[in-house]
Amino acid sequence: MVSNIKQLITNIAFELGFDAVGITLANDLKVSNEHFLTWREGGYAADMNYLLREDPINAKPKQMVPEARSVISLLVNYYTEPPENPGSNFGRVAAYAVGLDYHKVLKKKIKQFQGKIKKEVSGDFVSRGFSDSVPLLEKSFARNSGLGFFGKHTLIINKPFGSYFFIAELISNLEIEPSEEQSGTCGKCTRCIDVCPTGALDVGAYHGKPLLDARLCISYLTIENKGIIPVELREKMGEWVFGCDLCQEVCPYNRKIKETAWKEFKPSSGVGHWLSLKDILSVKSDEEFHYKFYHTPLVRPKRQGLLRNAAIVAGNRVSEEVLPELVWLANNESNLIIRESVLWALSKYDDKRAKNICDRFLPVDA
């Protein structure tokens, strides 16, 4: 047994494949909570109900584990190099979602982490593990654990690993020496702000910290948003059928990032970086959708959301292969959100069938 508890935990984390580990005290994050509440009050959280609770506990680890003394933060690199754009018949998937659903993978891994620690420490070991499963201010705890600094894209940047990583944490009753915070800055760089097609990051700052307007973010629009995507934002979605990585792609800290060693997050384990728009738009039922995507993060927007996204991307890319599917959906789909998006897409085609359908279903000034 390693006498140093901090070294023990680090060894176990690396043994299980985590890429980085850091520790901070389980104190309330007063400044981060103030920032979060100000951001939320500005409407930037859109309609994400899990962020709109009346008495949020996201900055208060002791409300989740009353005996808490430490928060152990863990990083998992999920990056894989996307292949070349295969053409207009495909929509792009954000890098974090090309493999298996990280919630399931990391939940199992965290349980293993807890079990190995329990075998090695004396006395009662109390802990709870999370990875994006509760509205915890994970990025702030990771920052305080010495795992990086906030970039202008509002993601944590870790100097060796860039920003393509999942964050997991263990709130525990162990008394552990905290890690030193990692210094870093984006300097005068504004690449992420400049590249965002919707201006989601260009919303001012709070005490020198950037703010993300979820209502404009392509990731929110294609994943968390359950309704109609505003017409003025649709063309700006471009090729993104699920999520968006533009702000990460241009970040200088991601230039030398290595690919993940986790097979679960490689394209071969999931849907990959590019999805056939025809394959998505051919899904006729919720049961078929679940069967096709249940093991991946793409279940999040459900059939309604993913087909809505695929229709918009098809309109943006004027995919000829998808046109028959759009025509069928316009005539037969019962879901109004999908149909509305399909009709919008058809309005982008210089095609007789598409024009006939638009003349029948769309108002004159659409």
N, C-alpha and C positions, 0 to 999 in steps of 0.2 A: 504493500500500500504506500502511495506517495504521501509524505507527511504534510506537504503544502497543498491545502485544499484548492487553491487557485490553479496550481499546476495540474492537479488531479482532474479537475473539470476540463481544463484545456486539452489534456491528453485524451480524455473520453470523447470530447467533441470532434477532434481530428480523427480519432479511430473510427467514428461513425460517418465520416465523410464531410462534416461541416467545413466550410472554407475559412471561417474566421470566428473568433469568440471574444467577447468583451463583457465586463461586469460593471455595474453601477449600483448605488444604494437604492433601496426601495422607497425613496421619498417621493412625495407628491411633486409633480412638475408644474409649479405655479406659473412660471413665465410661459411655458409651452401651452398650458391650458388657457391662459389669457389670450394668447395668439389664436388658438383654435376657436374660442368663443367669439372673438372679434371677426374671424373669417366666416364663421357660421352665421352670425348676425347680419353680415353683408349679403347673405343669400348665395354665397359661393358654393355651398354644399348641395345646391339644387334640391332634388326631392329624395335624397338618400336617407331614408327614415332612421337607419341605424346610427346616423350622425346627428340626428335631430332630437334625441331624447332629452327630456326636461332636466334631469340631473345626471349628466354624463360622468362615467367613472374612468374615462380613458386616460386620465393623468394620475390616477389614485390606485396604485398597486395593492395597498393594504385593504382596500374595499373588496378585492378579489381573493387575497390571501392575508387574513388578519395578522398572522405571525411573520409576514414578509420582512426580510432584512436586505435581500439582494435581488437584482434583476440580471439574469444572464442572457445576453443577446447573442444570437447566432446568425451567420450569413451563409447563404447557399447560392453560388453562382449558377445562373440558368442560361447563360448566353450560348447561342450557336450561330454560326455564320449563315445568313440567308443566301439562298442561291439566286442566280440572276432572275429578273422579272420574266415569267414565262409567257406574258402577253395579256391581251385584253379580256380573255375568258376566265381570268383568275382574280381572286381577291386576297389581300395580304392579311396575315395573322401576326399579332404582336409576339415578340420573342418569348415572353413568359408563358405563352399558351400553346406553343407548338408541340409540347409533350403531354404528359399526364397531368391530371389535376393536382396542383401542388398542395392544396389543403389536405387531401388524403395521404399523399406521400409524406409530408412533413409531420402530420399528426402521428403517424406510425413511428417515424424516426425520433420524435420528441419523447414518446413513451419509452423507447429503448434507452434514450439519454437519461431519463428519470430513473429507470430500473438499474442502470449501471452505477449511477451516483449513489443510489440507496444502498447498494451492496457494499460500497466502499466507505461510507461515512458512519460515524458512531452516533447514537442517539436517534431521536425521532426526526425523520426527514419529511418536511411538508413542502409541497410544490404544486404549481399548476403551469402547464405549458400551453402556448398559443402560437399560431401563425396566421394572422389575418382572420381570426375566428371571433374576435371580440373587438369593439371599437377602441382599442388601446393605441396610445400615441407611440407606435412602434418605432418610427423613425427618430423621435426625440430620445427614446430610451437607448436606441442603437448609437446615436450621436454621443450621449452621455457615457456610454460604455466604451468609448474610444474607437468606434468602428467607422468613423467618417465624419463628414461635415455636410451641411445642407447646401446643395447647389441651387442655382437660380431656377432650375426646372422643378424645384421643391423636393427632389429626390436626394437621398443620402449618397454622397460620393466617397468611396473608399479608394485611397490612392493606388493600392495594387490591383483592386478588382473593379474599378470604375463604378457604374451604378446599376448594372444588370444583375441584381441578386434579390432573392427572397430574404425576409427577416423573420426569424422565429425567436421566442423568448421563453425563459423559465423564471417565474416568480417563486422564490424559495425562502425558507427560514434560515438558510445558511449565512453565516457572517463571513464575508469574503472581502478581501482588499480590492477596492475599485480599480479599474484600469484607467490609465491616463487618457484624457481626451485627445483626439487627433486634430491637429491644426490643418487648415486648408482654406482656400478661397477660390472663387471663380474670377477674381480680379475684375477687369473691365470687359471680360468676354460676355457677349449677349447672344451667342449663336442659337441657343435654345429658344430664346424669346423671339428672335428674328425668323426662325424657321417655322414656327407654329402657324399654320394657315388660318386658324380661327381667332388668333390673338388671345388665347386662353391664359397666357402668362403675362400679358401686357396690361396688368390691372393695378399697378402701383405697388407699394410696399408698406410693411408694417414694422416699424423700428428697424429698418434696413433689411427686412426679410421679404422675399418675394411671395406673392399670393397666386394661387391657381384658381381660376374661375371654372369650376366643374361644368357649369352650364354650357361652356364653349369647348370643353376638352373632348377630342375625338374618342378617347378611351371611355369617358362617361357616356357620350352619345351612343356608342355602339354596344356598350355592355350594361351599365346600370340603368340607363334611361329606358323606361318601359313603354313610352308613348311614341308619338310621331316626332321624327327629327325635323327641326325647323327648316323650312325650304331654303332659307338664306345660307344654311350651313352645309347643305348636301353636297354641292360641288366641291367644297373644301375638304370633304372626307376623302376625296381621291380614290385610292385603291384599297383603303383600310376597311376590311369587312369585320374585323374584331380587334379592338384596341388600336394602339398607335405607338410607334417608337421614334418618331422624328426628333424629339428633343434629346433623346439618348444617342441617336446616330451621329449627331453633329458635335457632341460633347468631346472636347479634347482628352478628357480623362478616360474615354473609352477606346482610344486609338489602338492601344496595345493589349486589350483585354483578351484573355485566353478562353477557349471554349470550356463549357462545363464538363466535369468528370461524371456527373450523375446521369446514368443512362435513362432514368425516368423522364428527364427534361429534354432529351434529344428528339428531333423530328421523327425518328423511326419509331418512337413509342407512342406518338399521338397523330395529330392531323398534319403536322409540318407547317412550313412558313407560308405556303400558298394553297388556297382552296379553290377547287373548280366551282365557279358560280352556278353552273348548270346542276352540279351535284347537290348544292344547297337548295336551290329553287325547285328541285324535283322532289323534295321531302314533303309528302302529302299529309302527314299526321303527326301528332305529338308523340305517339308511340314509336314511330319510325325515327323521329328526331332523337328521342332518348336513346334508342338502340345504337344509333350512329355516333353519338357524341358523349354518352354518359360518363366515360372515363376521362374526359378532358374538361378544361375550363369553359369550353364553348356552350355548355349547358346553361350558363348563367343568364343570358338574355332570352332563353327559351326559343321555341320555334318561331314565334312571332317576331322576336328581335333579330334573330340571325337572318331570317328571310327578308325582313325589312332592310337590313344592312346590305345584303347581297343584291337586292333589287336596285338600291341607290348606287352601289358600285358598278353594277351592270350599266346603269344609265350614264354614269361618269365615263366609263370605258367604252360605251357603245358596243357591247359584246354581241357579235352576230350569232354565236353558238347558243346564247341564252335567249334570244328573241322568241323562239317557240314556247319556252317555259313562261316567259313574261306574258305572252298572249293567252296561254292557258290559265294562268293565275288571274289575269284581268277578267276573264269570263267565268271562272269557277270558284275562286278563293272566297271563303266566307268571312275570313278575318279582315276587318276594315282597315287596320293599320298596315297590314301587308298589301292589301289591294291599293290603298292610296299611294304607297311607295312604288308599287309596280306601275301604276298609271303615270306617275311622275317620270319614271325611267323610260316608259314608252314614248313620252313626249320628246325625248332626246333623239329618237331614231327618225331617219329619213326613209321611212318604209310605209307602204300602203296599208298593211295590216295594222301597224301601230297607229297610223293616223286615223284610220276608221274607228278604232277602239277609243282613242282620245276624243274624237268628235262625238261619240256616243256618251261617254262618261264624264268628261271634264267640262267645266264651265268655259264659256267663250274666252274669258280673260285669264285663264289658267296659265 
